[in-house]
Every structure is written in structure tokens, then in C-alpha cells.
Amino acid sequence: MAGILRGEIRWAELNPTRGNAQPGLRPVLILSHDVFNTRSGTVIATALTSQPPKAGFPLTLPIESTTLPKKSWVKISRIRTLSVERIGDAVGRIAPEELARVVEGLNKIIGS
């Protein structure tokens, strides 16, 4: 498999899941750095959704800078560490500015 790069949107097999976790084959945004992805055998990613966010839910950010077939949002609260074996083909890539905005949102959740 070609290198998995930070900022890429890729298909990922998220099953099995428990509770409210996003299940199935779905697009994810790769958040971890390229070196981590290569050396660890895992990636840190967050799920995307094409479902508009519910009013007042601040943990979802719109994706503007990609060629996804549908309007999509990053579900910042759905962060996971995944084996690279779960990661499939690239779907797109977001701009560095957008990636910085996602990381900033994640920092708000976990504290910086």
C-alpha cells in the first residue's frame, strides 16, 4: 500500500464497533503524521459524515477543500487509532489550513 499521509481522506473499515462509534466502511480523515503512520502500523483518524450536524453540536466541522462526491463534515469527537490494515484507498485530501482547524477543534475537546 502507498504511504498513508496526514490530511488524506481514505476509506476505512471501522467494524467491529461498540456503542455510538461510527460503524462500517466509511471515509476517515488521517490526523497522524506521516512518520507515525509508516513506523507504527497504525494511524490516528476521525470519521467523516455526509449527514448535516444537529443544531448546537460544536464537534463537527465542514470540509470545504476536497473533491468528495457529497458535502461532508469531520466528526472531531469520533477519533480512533486504526491499524493500517483497516485503511483503504484515498478519496481526497484537505488543505493544510483546514487540517489545522480540525486539530484546533480536537485541542478544544482534550485541552491544550
C-alpha angles and dihedrals in degrees: 000000000000117000116287108232133205111256095027122128110220138171113257133185104229099178131144098053136161132211116343097347117131107260135206135014108335142144119272133187113233109229102170122092121263094248091053091049092051100043104035101048087230139083133208109229143161127218125251126214135194091206112103113245120258116252114275096017104127098181096081123079127190119245110225108161105063140079096239113154092236135037103267142191132205112235098215092186091058097074118152141171108231134186111247085238087072093054120095138176125338116257099182145311134249127226118263090246091056092047089052089052091052092049089048089053090049090051089055090056098047099028127248 
